[in-house]
Structure formats: C-alpha cells, structure tokens
Amino acid sequence: MSIRTRGINHPALFGLSYEKTIDFYTRVLGMRLVLEQPNLDDPDSVHLFFEAGPGQFIAYFVPKPGKEIAGRVQSGALNHVALNLDGPLEEAMEALRREGVPFSGPIDRGYERSVYFRDPNGVVIELLTWITLVPEGADEGDLILAAQAKRLARGAYAIEDEDVRAAIAELNP
C-alpha cells in the first residue's frame, strides 16, 4: 500500500522580520493571518500561518516582534513542505518503514500529529494529520482562526486539540 495525501497543506519558510512578513502577506497580498504562536521548535522565533486559499497556507518562522535577523538563515529558505494525509498516520509510518525511509515522529504538535523525513533531494517533508479530524466541508482557515482565539483566551502557549474541538463546536453547532 502506498501513502495517500490530499494536497499540500503548507510550505514552511524562514523569514527575517516579524513585522515586514505580516505586513506583506496581510496588507499587500490580502491573506488572513490565522495563526500566530511561538515556534514549538525554537523559542526565539514565532510561527505564522497565512491562509492562501481554503485549506491552503503559507507558514513562516520569523524572529520575535522587534527583532530582525540577518545571516542566521537565508531569506526565504525552505524549512519543509507539509502534506495533509488521507488516512491514518500509523499507515503512513508503516509505508515509510517498508520503503526503508528513515523518519522522525510521530511528533505531537498540539492539534496535529506529524512525521518528518527527507525526499531524495534532501527536502524535508512533513506528513500531518489533525488529532480531531476537520469536518467535511469546513474551512481550515476559519477553524484555525477560531482555535487560535480559544488558545489566546486560555492564555496557552500553543493551540491544543481542546481548542480545535471547541472551535468545531462553535463553528458547527
């Protein structure tokens, strides 16, 4: 059996400026900023998620507000490409094992679970699945935005599955 995906969820890029990145993607390109939280892998940076279209996002890892960096990463450097899984993460992990592809994970991202591996060109690929599945026909951007509001109301560090479940209940009463 092969791994089944249902599209690219997001490319994750490194950026040099929190303020300039938000301004460009929201004001210039008119995208919604649906997620802003600490980068779970680097406490010195922020994870931003911009909605490019229904269920389509561009992610950026940028320095904290007020801090620009130069030289640490190349501007626009790709961190990884995330693919939405169609099917259980465990099946994808077993398929990777059968193919002899080393991976790390599963990694709990609060509301998602992921595995990471490199393609033959060295590009890092993330396979992800939501812990609580996104309801059929739901706009993932609306769902992440509502979960973000729940996270902020709780004063939590990052979005958790409880925020997603509460957002689903709110958006689909």
RONURO-829501 format. One record per residue (C-alpha): residue in three letters; residue number from 1; x, y, z. Coordinates in Angstrom, 3 decimals. Each point is the difference from the previous one (the first is absolute). Layout:
<sites>
<site residu="Ala" num="NUM" u="X" v="Y" w="Z"/>
...
</sites>
This chain:
<sites>
<site residu="Met" num="1" u="0.000" v="0.000" w="0.000"/>
<site residu="Ser" num="2" u="1.265" v="3.490" w="-0.766"/>
<site residu="Ile" num="3" u="-0.450" v="3.188" w="1.998"/>
<site residu="Arg" num="4" u="-2.996" v="2.112" w="-1.025"/>
<site residu="Thr" num="5" u="0.036" v="3.782" w="0.334"/>
<site residu="Arg" num="6" u="-2.656" v="2.582" w="-0.638"/>
<site residu="Gly" num="7" u="2.026" v="2.996" w="-1.053"/>
<site residu="Ile" num="8" u="2.666" v="2.306" w="1.290"/>
<site residu="Asn" num="9" u="-0.897" v="1.494" w="3.356"/>
<site residu="His" num="10" u="2.811" v="2.548" w="0.109"/>
<site residu="Pro" num="11" u="3.570" v="0.765" w="-0.873"/>
<site residu="Ala" num="12" u="1.861" v="1.226" w="3.092"/>
<site residu="Leu" num="13" u="2.502" v="2.767" w="-0.645"/>
<site residu="Phe" num="14" u="2.511" v="1.927" w="2.074"/>
<site residu="Gly" num="15" u="-0.542" v="3.751" w="0.110"/>
<site residu="Leu" num="16" u="2.148" v="2.837" w="1.252"/>
<site residu="Ser" num="17" u="-2.605" v="2.381" w="1.458"/>
<site residu="Tyr" num="18" u="-3.230" v="-0.582" w="1.936"/>
<site residu="Glu" num="19" u="-1.444" v="3.424" w="-0.848"/>
<site residu="Lys" num="20" u="0.945" v="0.046" w="-3.697"/>
<site residu="Thr" num="21" u="-1.232" v="-3.568" w="-0.551"/>
<site residu="Ile" num="22" u="-3.405" v="0.681" w="1.553"/>
<site residu="Asp" num="23" u="-0.352" v="3.292" w="-1.874"/>
<site residu="Phe" num="24" u="0.864" v="-1.531" w="-3.367"/>
<site residu="Tyr" num="25" u="-2.233" v="-3.059" w="0.222"/>
<site residu="Thr" num="26" u="-3.002" v="1.738" w="1.589"/>
<site residu="Arg" num="27" u="0.087" v="3.480" w="-1.520"/>
<site residu="Val" num="28" u="1.729" v="-0.557" w="-3.337"/>
<site residu="Leu" num="29" u="-1.282" v="-3.497" w="-0.844"/>
<site residu="Gly" num="30" u="-3.259" v="0.255" w="1.974"/>
<site residu="Met" num="31" u="0.418" v="-3.330" w="1.820"/>
<site residu="Arg" num="32" u="-1.455" v="-0.688" w="3.426"/>
<site residu="Leu" num="33" u="2.428" v="-0.627" w="2.840"/>
<site residu="Val" num="34" u="-1.717" v="-3.001" w="1.607"/>
<site residu="Leu" num="35" u="2.691" v="-1.117" w="2.447"/>
<site residu="Glu" num="36" u="2.673" v="1.771" w="1.992"/>
<site residu="Gln" num="37" u="1.673" v="-1.912" w="2.796"/>
<site residu="Pro" num="38" u="3.477" v="-0.804" w="1.256"/>
<site residu="Asn" num="39" u="2.037" v="-2.274" w="-2.234"/>
<site residu="Leu" num="40" u="-0.181" v="-3.331" w="1.829"/>
<site residu="Asp" num="41" u="3.517" v="-0.890" w="-1.184"/>
<site residu="Asp" num="42" u="1.737" v="3.358" w="0.641"/>
<site residu="Pro" num="43" u="-1.070" v="2.280" w="2.870"/>
<site residu="Asp" num="44" u="1.768" v="2.971" w="-1.603"/>
<site residu="Ser" num="45" u="-2.403" v="0.045" w="-2.946"/>
<site residu="Val" num="46" u="-3.700" v="0.213" w="-0.797"/>
<site residu="His" num="47" u="-2.069" v="-2.316" w="-2.224"/>
<site residu="Leu" num="48" u="-2.355" v="1.872" w="-2.350"/>
<site residu="Phe" num="49" u="-2.652" v="-1.642" w="-2.197"/>
<site residu="Phe" num="50" u="-1.530" v="1.956" w="-2.876"/>
<site residu="Glu" num="51" u="-3.031" v="-1.344" w="-1.865"/>
<site residu="Ala" num="52" u="0.669" v="-0.026" w="-3.740"/>
<site residu="Gly" num="53" u="-3.344" v="-1.646" w="-0.839"/>
<site residu="Pro" num="54" u="-2.392" v="-2.547" w="1.537"/>
<site residu="Gly" num="55" u="2.182" v="-2.549" w="1.777"/>
<site residu="Gln" num="56" u="3.162" v="1.516" w="-1.495"/>
<site residu="Phe" num="57" u="2.580" v="1.800" w="2.092"/>
<site residu="Ile" num="58" u="3.436" v="1.585" w="-0.031"/>
<site residu="Ala" num="59" u="1.900" v="-0.367" w="3.268"/>
<site residu="Tyr" num="60" u="2.870" v="2.170" w="1.155"/>
<site residu="Phe" num="61" u="2.455" v="-0.322" w="2.846"/>
<site residu="Val" num="62" u="1.060" v="3.563" w="0.823"/>
<site residu="Pro" num="63" u="1.866" v="1.656" w="2.870"/>
<site residu="Lys" num="64" u="-2.079" v="1.347" w="2.874"/>
<site residu="Pro" num="65" u="-1.571" v="3.464" w="-0.521"/>
<site residu="Gly" num="66" u="2.517" v="2.820" w="-0.029"/>
<site residu="Lys" num="67" u="2.926" v="-2.228" w="-0.886"/>
<site residu="Glu" num="68" u="1.295" v="-0.361" w="-3.530"/>
<site residu="Ile" num="69" u="2.692" v="-2.485" w="-0.853"/>
<site residu="Ala" num="70" u="2.543" v="-0.164" w="-2.723"/>
<site residu="Gly" num="71" u="2.316" v="-2.840" w="-0.801"/>
<site residu="Arg" num="72" u="-1.648" v="-2.637" w="2.211"/>
<site residu="Val" num="73" u="-2.046" v="-1.350" w="-2.874"/>
<site residu="Gln" num="74" u="-0.212" v="0.926" w="-3.618"/>
<site residu="Ser" num="75" u="-3.080" v="2.109" w="-0.662"/>
<site residu="Gly" num="76" u="-2.776" v="-2.183" w="-1.386"/>
<site residu="Ala" num="77" u="1.845" v="-3.229" w="0.785"/>
<site residu="Leu" num="78" u="-2.321" v="-3.006" w="0.037"/>
<site residu="Asn" num="79" u="-0.361" v="-1.824" w="3.305"/>
<site residu="His" num="80" u="-2.350" v="-2.757" w="-1.201"/>
<site residu="Val" num="81" u="-3.047" v="-0.840" w="-2.110"/>
<site residu="Ala" num="82" u="-2.985" v="-1.307" w="1.964"/>
<site residu="Leu" num="83" u="-2.472" v="-2.389" w="-1.616"/>
<site residu="Asn" num="84" u="-3.453" v="-0.798" w="1.357"/>
<site residu="Leu" num="85" u="-0.422" v="-3.729" w="0.437"/>
<site residu="Asp" num="86" u="-2.964" v="-1.876" w="-1.352"/>
<site residu="Gly" num="87" u="-0.083" v="-2.869" w="2.460"/>
<site residu="Pro" num="88" u="1.537" v="-0.815" w="3.380"/>
<site residu="Leu" num="89" u="3.495" v="1.182" w="0.897"/>
<site residu="Glu" num="90" u="0.861" v="-3.518" w="1.141"/>
<site residu="Glu" num="91" u="-0.603" v="-1.370" w="-3.519"/>
<site residu="Ala" num="92" u="2.303" v="2.659" w="-1.453"/>
<site residu="Met" num="93" u="2.701" v="-0.830" w="2.546"/>
<site residu="Glu" num="94" u="-0.252" v="-3.688" w="-0.863"/>
<site residu="Ala" num="95" u="0.285" v="0.800" w="-3.719"/>
<site residu="Leu" num="96" u="3.130" v="2.086" w="0.676"/>
<site residu="Arg" num="97" u="1.492" v="-2.877" w="2.016"/>
<site residu="Arg" num="98" u="-0.705" v="-2.457" w="-2.823"/>
<site residu="Glu" num="99" u="1.729" v="2.324" w="-2.454"/>
<site residu="Gly" num="100" u="2.996" v="0.404" w="2.309"/>
<site residu="Val" num="101" u="-0.580" v="3.742" w="0.374"/>
<site residu="Pro" num="102" u="1.229" v="1.246" w="3.377"/>
<site residu="Phe" num="103" u="-2.352" v="2.437" w="1.714"/>
<site residu="Ser" num="104" u="-0.438" v="1.783" w="3.289"/>
<site residu="Gly" num="105" u="-3.261" v="-0.143" w="1.868"/>
<site residu="Pro" num="106" u="-2.763" v="-0.209" w="0.573"/>
<site residu="Ile" num="107" u="0.321" v="3.474" w="1.476"/>
<site residu="Asp" num="108" u="-2.933" v="1.510" w="1.866"/>
<site residu="Arg" num="109" u="-0.562" v="3.574" w="-1.164"/>
<site residu="Gly" num="110" u="-2.890" v="0.696" w="2.367"/>
<site residu="Tyr" num="111" u="-2.801" v="-0.391" w="-2.520"/>
<site residu="Glu" num="112" u="1.900" v="-1.940" w="-2.659"/>
<site residu="Arg" num="113" u="2.258" v="-3.036" w="-0.088"/>
<site residu="Ser" num="114" u="2.836" v="-0.106" w="-2.492"/>
<site residu="Val" num="115" u="2.920" v="-1.986" w="-1.305"/>
<site residu="Tyr" num="116" u="2.975" v="1.539" w="-1.786"/>
<site residu="Phe" num="117" u="2.402" v="-1.465" w="-2.547"/>
<site residu="Arg" num="118" u="2.140" v="1.099" w="-2.938"/>
<site residu="Asp" num="119" u="-0.792" v="-0.569" w="-3.635"/>
<site residu="Pro" num="120" u="2.800" v="-1.175" w="-2.339"/>
<site residu="Asn" num="121" u="0.986" v="3.647" w="-0.577"/>
<site residu="Gly" num="122" u="0.402" v="0.719" w="3.702"/>
<site residu="Val" num="123" u="-3.262" v="1.949" w="0.310"/>
<site residu="Val" num="124" u="-1.689" v="-0.565" w="3.359"/>
<site residu="Ile" num="125" u="-3.563" v="-1.313" w="-0.401"/>
<site residu="Glu" num="126" u="-2.572" v="0.082" w="2.797"/>
<site residu="Leu" num="127" u="-2.991" v="-2.350" w="-0.106"/>
<site residu="Leu" num="128" u="-2.677" v="1.316" w="2.336"/>
<site residu="Thr" num="129" u="-3.407" v="-0.885" w="1.276"/>
<site residu="Trp" num="130" u="-2.239" v="1.899" w="2.369"/>
<site residu="Ile" num="131" u="-0.657" v="-1.750" w="3.322"/>
<site residu="Thr" num="132" u="-3.676" v="0.943" w="-0.291"/>
<site residu="Leu" num="133" u="-0.845" v="-0.325" w="-3.671"/>
<site residu="Val" num="134" u="-1.165" v="3.098" w="-1.843"/>
<site residu="Pro" num="135" u="-3.711" v="-0.371" w="-0.766"/>
<site residu="Glu" num="136" u="-0.858" v="-0.543" w="-3.673"/>
<site residu="Gly" num="137" u="-0.427" v="3.345" w="-1.744"/>
<site residu="Ala" num="138" u="1.475" v="2.035" w="2.865"/>
<site residu="Asp" num="139" u="2.351" v="2.863" w="-0.850"/>
<site residu="Glu" num="140" u="3.293" v="-0.837" w="1.733"/>
<site residu="Gly" num="141" u="0.896" v="3.690" w="0.180"/>
<site residu="Asp" num="142" u="-3.215" v="0.805" w="1.906"/>
<site residu="Leu" num="143" u="0.630" v="-2.979" w="2.254"/>
<site residu="Ile" num="144" u="3.612" v="0.978" w="0.783"/>
<site residu="Leu" num="145" u="-1.022" v="3.621" w="0.564"/>
<site residu="Ala" num="146" u="-2.737" v="-1.058" w="2.460"/>
<site residu="Ala" num="147" u="2.387" v="-2.429" w="1.756"/>
<site residu="Gln" num="148" u="2.570" v="2.803" w="0.218"/>
<site residu="Ala" num="149" u="-2.582" v="2.174" w="1.783"/>
<site residu="Lys" num="150" u="-0.693" v="-2.855" w="2.440"/>
<site residu="Arg" num="151" u="3.757" v="-0.397" w="0.637"/>
<site residu="Leu" num="152" u="0.424" v="3.713" w="0.674"/>
<site residu="Ala" num="153" u="-3.036" v="0.028" w="2.328"/>
<site residu="Arg" num="154" u="1.581" v="-2.840" w="1.994"/>
<site residu="Gly" num="155" u="3.328" v="1.818" w="0.060"/>
<site residu="Ala" num="156" u="1.584" v="-3.151" w="-1.412"/>
<site residu="Tyr" num="157" u="3.370" v="-0.261" w="-1.699"/>
<site residu="Ala" num="158" u="-1.274" v="-1.814" w="-3.099"/>
<site residu="Ile" num="159" u="-3.206" v="-1.309" w="-1.561"/>
<site residu="Glu" num="160" u="-1.038" v="-3.344" w="1.487"/>
<site residu="Asp" num="161" u="-2.578" v="-2.532" w="-1.127"/>
<site residu="Glu" num="162" u="-2.452" v="1.343" w="2.609"/>
<site residu="Asp" num="163" u="0.069" v="3.363" w="-1.833"/>
<site residu="Val" num="164" u="-0.776" v="-1.719" w="-3.308"/>
<site residu="Arg" num="165" u="-2.867" v="-1.995" w="1.514"/>
<site residu="Ala" num="166" u="-1.454" v="3.166" w="1.562"/>
<site residu="Ala" num="167" u="0.384" v="1.872" w="-3.298"/>
<site residu="Ile" num="168" u="-1.748" v="-2.802" w="-1.909"/>
<site residu="Ala" num="169" u="-2.886" v="0.094" w="2.482"/>
<site residu="Glu" num="170" u="-0.218" v="3.776" w="-0.372"/>
<site residu="Leu" num="171" u="0.160" v="-0.010" w="-3.814"/>
<site residu="Asn" num="172" u="-2.330" v="-3.034" w="-0.438"/>
<site residu="Pro" num="173" u="-2.579" v="0.229" w="2.807"/>
</sites>
